[in-house]
Amino acid sequence: MKIQTNGIETHYTIDGDGPWLVFSHSLACNVTMWAPQVAEFSKRYKVLCYDTRGHGQSSAPGGAYTLGQLADDAKALLDALAIRSCHWVGLSMGGMIGQTFALKYPGMFQTLTLADTTSRYPTESAPAWQGRIKTATEGGMEAIAPPTLERWFTEPFRKSGSKVVSDIAQAIRATPVAGFIGCCHAISQINLTSRLHEIQSPALVIVGEHDPGTPPAMAREIRDNLPGSELVVIPSAAHLSNREQPQAFNSALATFLQRHA
């Protein structure tokens, strides 16, 4: 389904019935990233997945995006669907949008789950983001896919022949270059650590044990600065912990959500 939100067309899916549970995907992915979670949680929740601006079947305008803009997109979508309260699960970019949203629109999240994400990047990471933008500009998403898959999955999992890796590779390649670049600008600017104490929602922080991009140290920094939050480290997983170890991810999320039902 598609709907006009905040000046763009947003693609979204709804499955199941119950309390609203919203999933927000990583950079260079789309709603399909959440397939194992939709299958499990739609049994007990009304699950909303959406394609972030510049991704999947949503609009991909040119230019730099901001996290505030991406949070406004999400707020406009929730408003259009008359969602006044929900549980939010964001991975990587989705976690950054979730932090920004929680600070900008307090009181809407019953719970906040932040997976494989960060609340800030060190200044020395700037050249890496500029490098990704340059690679995408010159070589398209085909050039982005191989190094991204190396960061997102552990080597044993990449070599296992799992269809998950090929499915995610397809999602990366299908991401509009303009959307990838726009979101690179947005997420590279995140700097929210000093404001995390303002977030009142119960929070779960999840991270893959071997995540090189947003490693456990970044997850611990969020946990240490977000009052009342808890941390779960997923063994044998890299950045896309929800796809590499879906059972462990789902178990951690289900336990947390049930505790705060």
N, C-alpha and C positions, 0 to 999 in steps of 0.2 A: 504494500500500500504506500501511497505517497500523499504528502500534505505540504502546503505552503507554510513555512515557518521562518520568521526573521529574514525575509527577503530571498530565501532559497527554497528549493523543493527538497524535502527530506523523505527518504525511503525508510520504512519501518515494518516490523512484523510483530504480531501479538499472538501468543499461544497460552492456552490454559486459563484457569480462573482462580481467584483468590486475591490476596493482597498484591499490590503492584511491586514487581521486581524488575528493575531496569538494568540492562547490560550495555556498557560502552566499550567499544573495541580499541585495539592498538593502532598505531600508525601503520599504514599500508595493509590494512585488513578491511573487513566489512562484517555484516551481521552473521555470515556463515562461520566466523571464528568461534561463535558460542554454541555450536550444534550440540556438544555433549551436555552443556549446562541447560539448554532449552529442553532437551529430552528428559532430563531429570527433574528440573524445578517446575516445569509446566504442570506437573502432577499436583502441585500444591499452591502454586502462585500464578498470577496473571503476568506473564513474562513479556516485557517490551524490549526488543532489540532495534537499534537504528543505525543507519550509516551516517557517520560524522561528515560534516561539510568536506567536500573534496574526495570522498571515498564511496565505493560501491555504486549504488544507483542514485545517490544524492547529488545535488548540484556541485560543480567544481569550479567556482569563479577563480580568476587569476589574482595574483597579488599575495601579499603576506597576510596570514590570519593571526588572531590573538586568542589566548586562552579565554579571555573575557567574552569574546565573540562566540567561541565554541560553547561556552556555558550558556550564553544567551540563546543560542540555537536550541540547546537541550531544554531550557526553560520554556521557550516558545512551543516546542513539541509537547511537553507535559501540559501546558496550558490548553493547547488545541485539543488534547485528548481528555481534558478535565481531570487531570491527575493532580491532586493537591498534596499527596503524601506518598512516598515510595521508599523501597530499599534500593540502594544504588550499588552496582558492582562495576568498577572500571579497571581495566588492565592497561598498564603503560600510559599511553596518551589518555585513555579513558579514566585512569586514576587521577591524572592531572586535571582533567575537566571536572571530575568529581570534587576535588579539593577546591577548585576555583568556584564551582557552583555552590558548595556548602558555605563558603565565605560570603558569596554575593547574595545568596538567597537562603538565609538561615531558617531552619525550622521545617524544611520540606523533606529532608531525608530522615526516615525512621532509623536506618542504619546506613553506614558507609563502609564499603569494602574496597580497599586499595591494593591491587595486585601488581607485582613486578613494575613498580613505578617509583617516582622520586618527588620530593618537594622542592628540590633545587639541583641545578647542575653547577659544578665548579667552573670558574672562568676558563680554565684550560681545556674544557670540552668544546668551546666555541669552534675551533678549527675543524673538529670532526663533523659538526653539523654543516658547516660551510662546504666541507668536502662531499657530503651526501647530496647537498643541493646541486653542487657542480656536476657530480656523477649523473644525477637524474636529468639535469638540463642537457648534458652532452650525450649520454648514452641511453636515456629512457629508463623505464622501470626494469627492463631486462638486465641492465647493468647493476641495478640495486639488489636484485633478488639473491644472487649467491652469497655475498657477504652478510646479508640480513639473515638468511637461513642459518648461517654459521653461528650467529649470535643468539638466535631464537631457540635452537634445539641443541642438546648435547650431541657429541659426535656419535656415540653408540646408537642414539635414536635416529639420527640422520642416516646411518648406515643400515638400519634395521629393515628398510624397505617399506616402512609404514606409509600408508596412503595419506596420512595427516600431513606429512612433509610436502608431498606433491600438491595437495589441496591448498595449503598455505602459500606455496610458491605461485600457484595460479592466482590467488587473491592479490599477492604483491604485484604481479605483472599486470593485473587488471586495474590497478589503482591509477587514476589520472595523474599525470606528472604535475599538473598545476595544483592538484589537491595535496599531493605529497609534499611539494615545496612549500605551499601555504601553511601546512601544519608543522613542518620542520621549523619554520620561523616562530610559530606559536609556542611549541613545547620547549624549544631551546632557551626560551626566556623565563621559564618557571623559576620562581624565587619566593616560596610561601612558607618555608620552615618556621620563621619567626611569628607567623600568624596562626599556626595550627592549633594553638591553645584556645583560639576563639571558636573552634568547631565543637558543638555540643553533642552531636550524634554519636552513639556507640559505634566504634570503628574496629574493623578487622584488617590487619595488614598481612598480605600473603606474598611470599617471594620464593622463586626457585632457588634451590641450593647453589646451582651453578650459573645463575644469571649474570652475564658479564656486563650488560648494559645498565641495568639498575640493580646492582648486587645487594646481598643481604645487609651490608653496611648502610646503604641508603634506606632500606626498609626499617632498620633499627633506629635510624635518625627520625623517621616519621613516628614510629612507636614511642620514642622517648619524648617527642614534642607534642604528641596528640593525647591529651589526658584520657585515661581509661581505655586506651586502645590495647589490642592484643596482637601478637605476632605469631604467624605459623610459617615455618620454613618447609617447603616441599622437597623431599629428597629426589635425587636423580631427575632434576628438571632444570632447564635454563629459563629463557625469558617468557616463552608462551607456556607457562606451567599448567594452564587450564587445558591445553591440548596434549602436552607430553605426559602428564600424570592426571588425567581427568577425574579418576576415582578419588585420589587424595585431595584434589582441589574441591570437588563437590562435597566431600565429607567435611572438610574444614568449614566451607561456606554454610552447609546445612546445619551443622552444630551451632554455629554463631547465630544464624537466623532464628533457629528454634529457641535459643536462649533469650532473644530479644523480640519474640513474637508479640 
